[in-house]
Amino acid sequence: MFLRVARHTNDLEKIEDFYVNILGFERLGDFQNHHNYDGVFLGKSGLDWHFEFTQSGTAAKHSFDEDDVIVLYPKTISDYNNLINRFLKNNISSVSAMNPFWNENGKMFQDPDGYRIVISPLKAVISEIE
């Protein structure tokens, strides 16, 4: 099974910059003017998932709450620290999570559309399963 998470945005360039230059994703592909939509596919090559972000003449109307999050688990503590440092170097402050688990086991940030992303050390997911 493959996974694609698709989301509309009002600023495709800003979203791509964030997911590529801050989170370290790769641009896997793109399209222009496909039924009046432009889009980009972002992820990591060789994996069975990616994000698709689209932009059109219709404004995005985002509706989510503070518990709607994407959780990313860097594989090593070094990867985790490097990722957190990228946020800080780009003056992106962490935000407090509504669910205290994420405050105790990672850091939460917001992407340019306001969606919340948790960066959590891999040890947090291992302790959840055990």
N, CA, C and O atoms as CSV, one atom per row, in Angstrom:
chain,resi,resn,atom,element,x,y,z
A,1,MET,N,N,0.836,-1.172,0.000
A,1,MET,CA,C,0.000,0.000,0.000
A,1,MET,C,C,0.884,1.240,0.000
A,1,MET,O,O,1.907,1.294,0.683
A,2,PHE,N,N,0.474,2.223,-0.771
A,2,PHE,CA,C,1.166,3.497,-0.828
A,2,PHE,C,C,0.325,4.551,-0.126
A,2,PHE,O,O,-0.899,4.429,-0.063
A,3,LEU,N,N,0.965,5.573,0.398
A,3,LEU,CA,C,0.264,6.646,1.092
A,3,LEU,C,C,0.621,7.980,0.473
A,3,LEU,O,O,1.797,8.301,0.301
A,4,ARG,N,N,-0.392,8.755,0.142
A,4,ARG,CA,C,-0.215,10.141,-0.295
A,4,ARG,C,C,-1.114,10.995,0.596
A,4,ARG,O,O,-2.311,10.737,0.717
A,5,VAL,N,N,-0.534,11.995,1.207
A,5,VAL,CA,C,-1.301,12.973,1.964
A,5,VAL,C,C,-1.361,14.215,1.092
A,5,VAL,O,O,-0.333,14.834,0.816
A,6,ALA,N,N,-2.570,14.585,0.653
A,6,ALA,CA,C,-2.744,15.707,-0.263
A,6,ALA,C,C,-3.391,16.871,0.480
A,6,ALA,O,O,-4.329,16.695,1.258
A,7,ARG,N,N,-2.864,18.066,0.218
A,7,ARG,CA,C,-3.388,19.252,0.897
A,7,ARG,C,C,-3.252,20.470,-0.004
A,7,ARG,O,O,-2.242,20.653,-0.685
A,8,HIS,N,N,-4.276,21.288,0.007
A,8,HIS,CA,C,-4.310,22.536,-0.760
A,8,HIS,C,C,-3.655,23.638,0.066
A,8,HIS,O,O,-3.777,23.645,1.291
A,9,THR,N,N,-2.970,24.558,-0.582
A,9,THR,CA,C,-2.291,25.662,0.101
A,9,THR,C,C,-2.486,26.944,-0.692
A,9,THR,O,O,-2.820,26.911,-1.876
A,10,ASN,N,N,-2.275,28.061,-0.034
A,10,ASN,CA,C,-2.334,29.353,-0.714
A,10,ASN,C,C,-0.964,29.844,-1.143
A,10,ASN,O,O,-0.853,30.854,-1.839
A,11,ASP,N,N,0.087,29.131,-0.731
A,11,ASP,CA,C,1.452,29.561,-1.074
A,11,ASP,C,C,2.337,28.334,-1.284
A,11,ASP,O,O,3.067,27.905,-0.390
A,12,LEU,N,N,2.249,27.796,-2.478
A,12,LEU,CA,C,2.970,26.570,-2.820
A,12,LEU,C,C,4.473,26.723,-2.639
A,12,LEU,O,O,5.138,25.811,-2.148
A,13,GLU,N,N,5.006,27.864,-3.033
A,13,GLU,CA,C,6.450,28.095,-2.930
A,13,GLU,C,C,6.913,28.089,-1.461
A,13,GLU,O,O,7.943,27.503,-1.129
A,14,LYS,N,N,6.156,28.733,-0.613
A,14,LYS,CA,C,6.511,28.800,0.808
A,14,LYS,C,C,6.422,27.416,1.467
A,14,LYS,O,O,7.278,27.055,2.274
A,15,ILE,N,N,5.396,26.656,1.122
A,15,ILE,CA,C,5.241,25.301,1.659
A,15,ILE,C,C,6.394,24.418,1.197
A,15,ILE,O,O,6.974,23.692,2.004
A,16,GLU,N,N,6.732,24.469,-0.084
A,16,GLU,CA,C,7.829,23.651,-0.590
A,16,GLU,C,C,9.139,24.017,0.106
A,16,GLU,O,O,9.903,23.135,0.497
A,17,ASP,N,N,9.393,25.297,0.259
A,17,ASP,CA,C,10.607,25.736,0.940
A,17,ASP,C,C,10.671,25.166,2.360
A,17,ASP,O,O,11.717,24.678,2.787
A,18,PHE,N,N,9.576,25.226,3.073
A,18,PHE,CA,C,9.532,24.727,4.447
A,18,PHE,C,C,9.810,23.220,4.501
A,18,PHE,O,O,10.666,22.773,5.266
A,19,TYR,N,N,9.092,22.444,3.696
A,19,TYR,CA,C,9.219,20.984,3.767
A,19,TYR,C,C,10.559,20.484,3.210
A,19,TYR,O,O,11.053,19.442,3.640
A,20,VAL,N,N,11.137,21.204,2.274
A,20,VAL,CA,C,12.427,20.794,1.711
A,20,VAL,C,C,13.588,21.335,2.555
A,20,VAL,O,O,14.460,20.573,2.971
A,21,ASN,N,N,13.599,22.633,2.802
A,21,ASN,CA,C,14.760,23.249,3.442
A,21,ASN,C,C,14.758,23.168,4.963
A,21,ASN,O,O,15.827,23.221,5.572
A,22,ILE,N,N,13.615,23.045,5.583
A,22,ILE,CA,C,13.558,22.911,7.035
A,22,ILE,C,C,13.464,21.432,7.416
A,22,ILE,O,O,14.269,20.939,8.207
A,23,LEU,N,N,12.486,20.729,6.853
A,23,LEU,CA,C,12.280,19.322,7.236
A,23,LEU,C,C,13.188,18.348,6.492
A,23,LEU,O,O,13.340,17.204,6.921
A,24,GLY,N,N,13.790,18.773,5.397
A,24,GLY,CA,C,14.719,17.904,4.689
A,24,GLY,C,C,14.075,16.930,3.721
A,24,GLY,O,O,14.705,15.946,3.333
A,25,PHE,N,N,12.827,17.180,3.317
A,25,PHE,CA,C,12.183,16.330,2.321
A,25,PHE,C,C,12.791,16.624,0.956
A,25,PHE,O,O,13.523,17.599,0.784
A,26,GLU,N,N,12.483,15.779,0.004
A,26,GLU,CA,C,12.950,15.951,-1.367
A,26,GLU,C,C,11.768,16.263,-2.276
A,26,GLU,O,O,10.646,15.818,-2.036
A,27,ARG,N,N,12.037,17.028,-3.313
A,27,ARG,CA,C,11.017,17.258,-4.338
A,27,ARG,C,C,11.014,16.038,-5.252
A,27,ARG,O,O,11.993,15.774,-5.951
A,28,LEU,N,N,9.924,15.305,-5.244
A,28,LEU,CA,C,9.833,14.064,-6.014
A,28,LEU,C,C,9.210,14.290,-7.386
A,28,LEU,O,O,9.376,13.469,-8.288
A,29,GLY,N,N,8.505,15.381,-7.544
A,29,GLY,CA,C,7.860,15.684,-8.814
A,29,GLY,C,C,6.964,16.888,-8.665
A,29,GLY,O,O,6.782,17.424,-7.572
A,30,ASP,N,N,6.404,17.306,-9.791
A,30,ASP,CA,C,5.501,18.452,-9.758
A,30,ASP,C,C,4.611,18.419,-10.983
A,30,ASP,O,O,4.817,17.607,-11.885
A,31,PHE,N,N,3.635,19.287,-11.021
A,31,PHE,CA,C,2.780,19.460,-12.188
A,31,PHE,C,C,2.273,20.898,-12.214
A,31,PHE,O,O,2.176,21.561,-11.181
A,32,GLN,N,N,1.952,21.364,-13.417
A,32,GLN,CA,C,1.436,22.704,-13.612
A,32,GLN,C,C,0.144,22.647,-14.412
A,32,GLN,O,O,0.008,21.878,-15.363
A,33,ASN,N,N,-0.787,23.472,-14.002
A,33,ASN,CA,C,-2.053,23.652,-14.704
A,33,ASN,C,C,-2.750,22.337,-15.054
A,33,ASN,O,O,-3.247,22.170,-16.168
A,34,HIS,N,N,-2.785,21.431,-14.123
A,34,HIS,CA,C,-3.531,20.180,-14.287
A,34,HIS,C,C,-4.937,20.434,-13.753
A,34,HIS,O,O,-5.148,20.454,-12.541
A,35,HIS,N,N,-5.888,20.628,-14.645
A,35,HIS,CA,C,-7.249,21.015,-14.255
A,35,HIS,C,C,-7.223,22.269,-13.377
A,35,HIS,O,O,-7.958,22.365,-12.394
A,36,ASN,N,N,-6.378,23.217,-13.740
A,36,ASN,CA,C,-6.212,24.506,-13.048
A,36,ASN,C,C,-5.498,24.400,-11.701
A,36,ASN,O,O,-5.581,25.323,-10.890
A,37,TYR,N,N,-4.814,23.317,-11.454
A,37,TYR,CA,C,-4.032,23.140,-10.230
A,37,TYR,C,C,-2.554,23.021,-10.569
A,37,TYR,O,O,-2.174,22.375,-11.546
A,38,ASP,N,N,-1.739,23.651,-9.752
A,38,ASP,CA,C,-0.299,23.411,-9.751
A,38,ASP,C,C,-0.007,22.599,-8.510
A,38,ASP,O,O,-0.710,22.725,-7.507
A,39,GLY,N,N,1.013,21.771,-8.561
A,39,GLY,CA,C,1.300,20.950,-7.395
A,39,GLY,C,C,2.721,20.456,-7.344
A,39,GLY,O,O,3.475,20.521,-8.315
A,40,VAL,N,N,3.054,19.961,-6.173
A,40,VAL,CA,C,4.386,19.421,-5.936
A,40,VAL,C,C,4.252,18.190,-5.049
A,40,VAL,O,O,3.405,18.139,-4.157
A,41,PHE,N,N,5.099,17.203,-5.307
A,41,PHE,CA,C,5.167,15.991,-4.492
A,41,PHE,C,C,6.453,16.045,-3.678
A,41,PHE,O,O,7.539,16.189,-4.238
A,42,LEU,N,N,6.334,15.933,-2.367
A,42,LEU,CA,C,7.482,16.017,-1.468
A,42,LEU,C,C,7.532,14.807,-0.568
A,42,LEU,O,O,6.501,14.349,-0.073
A,43,GLY,N,N,8.724,14.286,-0.353
A,43,GLY,CA,C,8.896,13.123,0.516
A,43,GLY,C,C,10.350,12.710,0.534
A,43,GLY,O,O,11.252,13.546,0.495
A,44,LYS,N,N,10.561,11.422,0.593
A,44,LYS,CA,C,11.904,10.838,0.534
A,44,LYS,C,C,11.867,9.759,-0.541
A,44,LYS,O,O,11.010,8.876,-0.505
A,45,SER,N,N,12.787,9.826,-1.491
A,45,SER,CA,C,12.774,8.846,-2.572
A,45,SER,C,C,12.954,7.439,-2.029
A,45,SER,O,O,13.678,7.210,-1.060
A,46,GLY,N,N,12.281,6.513,-2.673
A,46,GLY,CA,C,12.374,5.114,-2.294
A,46,GLY,C,C,11.406,4.685,-1.204
A,46,GLY,O,O,11.373,3.508,-0.846
A,47,LEU,N,N,10.616,5.609,-0.667
A,47,LEU,CA,C,9.651,5.261,0.371
A,47,LEU,C,C,8.247,5.192,-0.228
A,47,LEU,O,O,8.008,5.704,-1.321
A,48,ASP,N,N,7.334,4.566,0.481
A,48,ASP,CA,C,5.978,4.349,-0.030
A,48,ASP,C,C,4.991,5.433,0.398
A,48,ASP,O,O,3.792,5.174,0.500
A,49,TRP,N,N,5.478,6.624,0.644
A,49,TRP,CA,C,4.605,7.730,1.042
A,49,TRP,C,C,5.178,9.043,0.514
A,49,TRP,O,O,6.371,9.151,0.232
A,50,HIS,N,N,4.314,10.019,0.391
A,50,HIS,CA,C,4.734,11.376,0.066
A,50,HIS,C,C,3.576,12.338,0.339
A,50,HIS,O,O,2.426,11.932,0.505
A,51,PHE,N,N,3.918,13.606,0.379
A,51,PHE,CA,C,2.929,14.665,0.494
A,51,PHE,C,C,2.724,15.280,-0.881
A,51,PHE,O,O,3.671,15.427,-1.654
A,52,GLU,N,N,1.488,15.634,-1.177
A,52,GLU,CA,C,1.172,16.399,-2.379
A,52,GLU,C,C,0.565,17.717,-1.907
A,52,GLU,O,O,-0.413,17.726,-1.160
A,53,PHE,N,N,1.141,18.808,-2.338
A,53,PHE,CA,C,0.598,20.121,-2.041
A,53,PHE,C,C,0.152,20.738,-3.348
A,53,PHE,O,O,0.879,20.699,-4.340
A,54,THR,N,N,-1.053,21.314,-3.352
A,54,THR,CA,C,-1.595,21.922,-4.562
A,54,THR,C,C,-1.985,23.369,-4.291
A,54,THR,O,O,-2.242,23.776,-3.158
A,55,GLN,N,N,-2.015,24.126,-5.388
A,55,GLN,CA,C,-2.472,25.509,-5.333
A,55,GLN,C,C,-3.289,25.763,-6.591
A,55,GLN,O,O,-2.947,25.278,-7.670
A,56,SER,N,N,-4.368,26.526,-6.451
A,56,SER,CA,C,-5.211,26.869,-7.596
A,56,SER,C,C,-5.756,28.278,-7.384
A,56,SER,O,O,-5.342,28.983,-6.463
A,57,GLY,N,N,-6.678,28.675,-8.238
A,57,GLY,CA,C,-7.319,29.973,-8.088
A,57,GLY,C,C,-8.296,30.019,-6.926
A,57,GLY,O,O,-8.748,31.097,-6.540
A,58,THR,N,N,-8.624,28.877,-6.370
A,58,THR,CA,C,-9.519,28.800,-5.217
A,58,THR,C,C,-8.686,28.797,-3.946
A,58,THR,O,O,-7.767,27.991,-3.800
A,59,ALA,N,N,-9.003,29.685,-3.040
A,59,ALA,CA,C,-8.248,29.793,-1.788
A,59,ALA,C,C,-8.447,28.553,-0.921
A,59,ALA,O,O,-9.543,27.998,-0.839
A,60,ALA,N,N,-7.375,28.140,-0.286
A,60,ALA,CA,C,-7.443,27.031,0.671
A,60,ALA,C,C,-8.200,27.497,1.909
A,60,ALA,O,O,-8.014,28.620,2.378
A,61,LYS,N,N,-9.052,26.625,2.430
A,61,LYS,CA,C,-9.802,26.914,3.650
A,61,LYS,C,C,-9.456,25.832,4.662
A,61,LYS,O,O,-10.127,24.802,4.743
A,62,HIS,N,N,-8.418,26.073,5.419
A,62,HIS,CA,C,-7.939,25.068,6.364
A,62,HIS,C,C,-8.812,25.042,7.604
A,62,HIS,O,O,-9.183,26.078,8.155
A,63,SER,N,N,-9.131,23.821,8.028
A,63,SER,CA,C,-9.928,23.625,9.235
A,63,SER,C,C,-9.314,22.472,10.014
A,63,SER,O,O,-9.372,21.322,9.579
A,64,PHE,N,N,-8.729,22.778,11.158
A,64,PHE,CA,C,-8.085,21.756,11.961
A,64,PHE,C,C,-8.042,22.253,13.394
A,64,PHE,O,O,-8.278,23.433,13.653
A,65,ASP,N,N,-7.743,21.360,14.323
A,65,ASP,CA,C,-7.613,21.804,15.706
A,65,ASP,C,C,-6.219,21.474,16.225
A,65,ASP,O,O,-5.391,20.926,15.498
A,66,GLU,N,N,-5.969,21.808,17.478
A,66,GLU,CA,C,-4.617,21.693,18.032
A,66,GLU,C,C,-4.138,20.249,18.190
A,66,GLU,O,O,-2.947,20.018,18.396
A,67,ASP,N,N,-5.040,19.283,18.097
A,67,ASP,CA,C,-4.631,17.881,18.186
A,67,ASP,C,C,-4.446,17.229,16.822
A,67,ASP,O,O,-4.110,16.047,16.755
A,68,ASP,N,N,-4.654,17.960,15.744
A,68,ASP,CA,C,-4.384,17.448,14.402
A,68,ASP,C,C,-2.913,17.703,14.103
A,68,ASP,O,O,-2.518,18.837,13.835
A,69,VAL,N,N,-2.108,16.658,14.148
A,69,VAL,CA,C,-0.666,16.821,13.991
A,69,VAL,C,C,-0.094,15.774,13.054
A,69,VAL,O,O,-0.639,14.682,12.894
A,70,ILE,N,N,1.013,16.139,12.445
A,70,ILE,CA,C,1.865,15.196,11.724
A,70,ILE,C,C,3.037,14.938,12.663
A,70,ILE,O,O,3.622,15.883,13.193
A,71,VAL,N,N,3.384,13.688,12.872
A,71,VAL,CA,C,4.495,13.351,13.756
A,71,VAL,C,C,5.613,12.757,12.922
A,71,VAL,O,O,5.402,11.810,12.165
A,72,LEU,N,N,6.804,13.321,13.068
A,72,LEU,CA,C,7.991,12.831,12.371
A,72,LEU,C,C,8.992,12.342,13.402
A,72,LEU,O,O,9.265,13.025,14.390
A,73,TYR,N,N,9.537,11.156,13.168
A,73,TYR,CA,C,10.504,10.540,14.068
A,73,TYR,C,C,11.860,10.421,13.368
A,73,TYR,O,O,12.087,9.457,12.638
A,74,PRO,N,N,12.757,11.374,13.575
A,74,PRO,CA,C,14.109,11.197,13.027
A,74,PRO,C,C,14.727,9.910,13.592
A,74,PRO,O,O,14.472,9.545,14.740
A,75,LYS,N,N,15.533,9.231,12.783
A,75,LYS,CA,C,16.047,7.912,13.174
A,75,LYS,C,C,17.067,7.951,14.296
A,75,LYS,O,O,17.164,6.998,15.070
A,76,THR,N,N,17.834,9.037,14.402
A,76,THR,CA,C,18.859,9.106,15.448
A,76,THR,C,C,18.682,10.398,16.246
A,76,THR,O,O,18.043,11.339,15.775
A,77,ILE,N,N,19.244,10.440,17.442
A,77,ILE,CA,C,19.187,11.653,18.245
A,77,ILE,C,C,19.956,12.783,17.560
A,77,ILE,O,O,19.596,13.952,17.699
A,78,SER,N,N,21.000,12.444,16.829
A,78,SER,CA,C,21.751,13.444,16.060
A,78,SER,C,C,20.857,14.046,14.975
A,78,SER,O,O,20.850,15.262,14.784
A,79,ASP,N,N,20.102,13.199,14.261
A,79,ASP,CA,C,19.158,13.690,13.249
A,79,ASP,C,C,18.100,14.584,13.896
A,79,ASP,O,O,17.735,15.624,13.348
A,80,TYR,N,N,17.616,14.172,15.059
A,80,TYR,CA,C,16.632,14.956,15.799
A,80,TYR,C,C,17.193,16.336,16.140
A,80,TYR,O,O,16.554,17.355,15.879
A,81,ASN,N,N,18.389,16.361,16.725
A,81,ASN,CA,C,19.009,17.628,17.118
A,81,ASN,C,C,19.268,18.530,15.913
A,81,ASN,O,O,19.053,19.739,15.988
A,82,ASN,N,N,19.726,17.951,14.802
A,82,ASN,CA,C,19.965,18.736,13.590
A,82,ASN,C,C,18.677,19.358,13.064
A,82,ASN,O,O,18.666,20.508,12.626
A,83,LEU,N,N,17.601,18.594,13.110
A,83,LEU,CA,C,16.318,19.090,12.632
A,83,LEU,C,C,15.803,20.220,13.521
A,83,LEU,O,O,15.338,21.243,13.019
A,84,ILE,N,N,15.883,20.042,14.822
A,84,ILE,CA,C,15.456,21.093,15.754
A,84,ILE,C,C,16.298,22.349,15.539
A,84,ILE,O,O,15.769,23.461,15.562
A,85,ASN,N,N,17.591,22.180,15.331
A,85,ASN,CA,C,18.475,23.329,15.089
A,85,ASN,C,C,18.112,24.073,13.805
A,85,ASN,O,O,18.261,25.293,13.740
A,86,ARG,N,N,17.633,23.350,12.774
A,86,ARG,CA,C,17.207,24.011,11.531
A,86,ARG,C,C,16.022,24.940,11.785
A,86,ARG,O,O,15.948,26.040,11.237
A,87,PHE,N,N,15.088,24.471,12.634
A,87,PHE,CA,C,13.954,25.328,12.996
A,87,PHE,C,C,14.453,26.586,13.691
A,87,PHE,O,O,14.062,27.700,13.342
A,88,LEU,N,N,15.321,26.396,14.679
A,88,LEU,CA,C,15.802,27.522,15.469
A,88,LEU,C,C,16.604,28.508,14.622
A,88,LEU,O,O,16.448,29.720,14.771
A,89,LYS,N,N,17.463,27.997,13.731
A,89,LYS,CA,C,18.265,28.864,12.862
A,89,LYS,C,C,17.400,29.674,11.904
A,89,LYS,O,O,17.813,30.731,11.428
A,90,ASN,N,N,16.198,29.172,11.622
A,90,ASN,CA,C,15.273,29.871,10.729
A,90,ASN,C,C,14.219,30.661,11.497
A,90,ASN,O,O,13.196,31.065,10.944
A,91,ASN,N,N,14.492,30.871,12.788
A,91,ASN,CA,C,13.602,31.656,13.656
A,91,ASN,C,C,12.177,31.122,13.684
A,91,ASN,O,O,11.217,31.892,13.709
A,92,ILE,N,N,12.046,29.795,13.681
A,92,ILE,CA,C,10.744,29.156,13.809
A,92,ILE,C,C,10.660,28.611,15.225
A,92,ILE,O,O,11.348,27.656,15.584
A,93,SER,N,N,9.814,29.228,16.010
A,93,SER,CA,C,9.683,28.847,17.416
A,93,SER,C,C,8.764,27.642,17.577
A,93,SER,O,O,7.825,27.449,16.804
A,94,SER,N,N,9.050,26.846,18.584
A,94,SER,CA,C,8.156,25.738,18.897
A,94,SER,C,C,6.895,26.293,19.545
A,94,SER,O,O,6.902,27.391,20.103
A,95,VAL,N,N,5.824,25.531,19.467
A,95,VAL,CA,C,4.554,25.874,20.100
A,95,VAL,C,C,4.208,24.763,21.077
A,95,VAL,O,O,4.669,23.630,20.935
A,96,SER,N,N,3.410,25.088,22.049
A,96,SER,CA,C,3.010,24.106,23.047
A,96,SER,C,C,1.915,23.212,22.477
A,96,SER,O,O,0.971,23.688,21.848
A,97,ALA,N,N,2.057,21.912,22.707
A,97,ALA,CA,C,1.059,20.952,22.251
A,97,ALA,C,C,-0.081,20.857,23.269
A,97,ALA,O,O,0.140,20.980,24.474
A,98,MET,N,N,-1.284,20.641,22.777
A,98,MET,CA,C,-2.414,20.438,23.677
A,98,MET,C,C,-2.239,19.112,24.428
A,98,MET,O,O,-2.507,19.030,25.627
A,99,ASN,N,N,-1.792,18.084,23.717
A,99,ASN,CA,C,-1.551,16.775,24.321
A,99,ASN,C,C,-0.183,16.822,24.997
A,99,ASN,O,O,0.831,16.986,24.320
A,100,PRO,N,N,-0.140,16.680,26.327
A,100,PRO,CA,C,1.139,16.804,27.036
A,100,PRO,C,C,2.182,15.771,26.625
A,100,PRO,O,O,3.375,15.998,26.827
A,101,PHE,N,N,1.765,14.647,26.056
A,101,PHE,CA,C,2.725,13.641,25.608
A,101,PHE,C,C,3.745,14.249,24.650
A,101,PHE,O,O,4.940,13.966,24.743
A,102,TRP,N,N,3.261,15.097,23.718
A,102,TRP,CA,C,4.166,15.664,22.717
A,102,TRP,C,C,5.098,16.700,23.320
A,102,TRP,O,O,6.218,16.861,22.835
A,103,ASN,N,N,4.678,17.404,24.355
A,103,ASN,CA,C,5.567,18.346,25.045
A,103,ASN,C,C,6.670,17.603,25.785
A,103,ASN,O,O,7.783,18.111,25.920
A,104,GLU,N,N,6.364,16.407,26.264
A,104,GLU,CA,C,7.328,15.590,27.010
A,104,GLU,C,C,8.232,14.778,26.087
A,104,GLU,O,O,9.324,14.375,26.486
A,105,ASN,N,N,7.781,14.536,24.854
A,105,ASN,CA,C,8.496,13.624,23.954
A,105,ASN,C,C,8.807,14.233,22.601
A,105,ASN,O,O,8.789,13.537,21.586
A,106,GLY,N,N,9.086,15.502,22.578
A,106,GLY,CA,C,9.436,16.132,21.318
A,106,GLY,C,C,9.151,17.614,21.350
A,106,GLY,O,O,8.951,18.210,22.409
A,107,LYS,N,N,9.137,18.194,20.166
A,107,LYS,CA,C,8.839,19.622,20.007
A,107,LYS,C,C,7.851,19.779,18.863
A,107,LYS,O,O,7.921,19.077,17.854
A,108,MET,N,N,6.924,20.723,19.045
A,108,MET,CA,C,5.899,20.971,18.042
A,108,MET,C,C,6.170,22.322,17.365
A,108,MET,O,O,6.516,23.310,18.013
A,109,PHE,N,N,6.000,22.322,16.041
A,109,PHE,CA,C,6.157,23.524,15.237
A,109,PHE,C,C,4.950,23.637,14.317
A,109,PHE,O,O,4.161,22.700,14.202
A,110,GLN,N,N,4.809,24.788,13.661
A,110,GLN,CA,C,3.744,24.966,12.691
A,110,GLN,C,C,4.344,25.237,11.317
A,110,GLN,O,O,5.317,25.980,11.183
A,111,ASP,N,N,3.742,24.617,10.291
A,111,ASP,CA,C,4.184,24.890,8.932
A,111,ASP,C,C,3.568,26.216,8.475
A,111,ASP,O,O,2.775,26.798,9.215
A,112,PRO,N,N,3.905,26.707,7.289
A,112,PRO,CA,C,3.396,28.012,6.848
A,112,PRO,C,C,1.869,28.110,6.770
A,112,PRO,O,O,1.325,29.214,6.802
A,113,ASP,N,N,1.177,26.987,6.668
A,113,ASP,CA,C,-0.287,27.001,6.646
A,113,ASP,C,C,-0.890,26.897,8.047
A,113,ASP,O,O,-2.110,26.959,8.204
A,114,GLY,N,N,-0.045,26.740,9.058
A,114,GLY,CA,C,-0.537,26.633,10.427
A,114,GLY,C,C,-0.738,25.213,10.919
A,114,GLY,O,O,-1.139,25.004,12.064
A,115,TYR,N,N,-0.463,24.229,10.062
A,115,TYR,CA,C,-0.585,22.833,10.505
A,115,TYR,C,C,0.550,22.506,11.463
A,115,TYR,O,O,1.677,22.970,11.288
A,116,ARG,N,N,0.247,21.716,12.461
A,116,ARG,CA,C,1.211,21.393,13.511
A,116,ARG,C,C,1.994,20.128,13.160
A,116,ARG,O,O,1.440,19.134,12.691
A,117,ILE,N,N,3.289,20.206,13.405
A,117,ILE,CA,C,4.201,19.092,13.145
A,117,ILE,C,C,4.990,18.840,14.413
A,117,ILE,O,O,5.584,19.758,14.978
A,118,VAL,N,N,4.996,17.590,14.861
A,118,VAL,CA,C,5.782,17.202,16.024
A,118,VAL,C,C,7.047,16.510,15.534
A,118,VAL,O,O,6.995,15.616,14.689
A,119,ILE,N,N,8.175,16.935,16.075
A,119,ILE,CA,C,9.440,16.260,15.835
A,119,ILE,C,C,9.746,15.528,17.140
A,119,ILE,O,O,9.926,16.155,18.184
A,120,SER,N,N,9.804,14.205,17.072
A,120,SER,CA,C,9.971,13.396,18.280
A,120,SER,C,C,11.104,12.397,18.084
A,120,SER,O,O,11.199,11.762,17.034
A,121,PRO,N,N,11.965,12.255,19.091
A,121,PRO,CA,C,13.030,11.249,18.968
A,121,PRO,C,C,12.422,9.854,18.785
A,121,PRO,O,O,11.364,9.562,19.341
A,122,LEU,N,N,13.068,9.019,18.030
A,122,LEU,CA,C,12.576,7.674,17.756
A,122,LEU,C,C,12.329,6.892,19.043
A,122,LEU,O,O,11.449,6.032,19.078
A,123,LYS,N,N,13.097,7.176,20.107
A,123,LYS,CA,C,12.898,6.462,21.364
A,123,LYS,C,C,11.488,6.641,21.904
A,123,LYS,O,O,10.992,5.776,22.626
A,124,ALA,N,N,10.823,7.762,21.563
A,124,ALA,CA,C,9.465,8.017,22.043
A,124,ALA,C,C,8.493,7.002,21.444
A,124,ALA,O,O,7.612,6.508,22.148
A,125,VAL,N,N,8.636,6.684,20.159
A,125,VAL,CA,C,7.728,5.703,19.547
A,125,VAL,C,C,8.006,4.311,20.074
A,125,VAL,O,O,7.079,3.515,20.230
A,126,ILE,N,N,9.259,4.001,20.351
A,126,ILE,CA,C,9.589,2.687,20.894
A,126,ILE,C,C,8.973,2.532,22.277
A,126,ILE,O,O,8.450,1.465,22.596
A,127,SER,N,N,9.023,3.571,23.106
A,127,SER,CA,C,8.438,3.468,24.435
A,127,SER,C,C,6.915,3.402,24.363
A,127,SER,O,O,6.294,2.832,25.261
A,128,GLU,N,N,6.285,3.971,23.316
A,128,GLU,CA,C,4.844,3.881,23.157
A,128,GLU,C,C,4.421,2.440,22.889
A,128,GLU,O,O,3.389,1.996,23.392
A,129,ILE,N,N,5.200,1.713,22.108
A,129,ILE,CA,C,4.847,0.366,21.697
A,129,ILE,C,C,5.092,-0.647,22.820
A,129,ILE,O,O,4.363,-1.632,22.945
A,130,GLU,N,N,6.093,-0.407,23.612
A,130,GLU,CA,C,6.479,-1.385,24.643
A,130,GLU,C,C,5.500,-1.438,25.784
A,130,GLU,O,O,5.689,-2.210,26.724
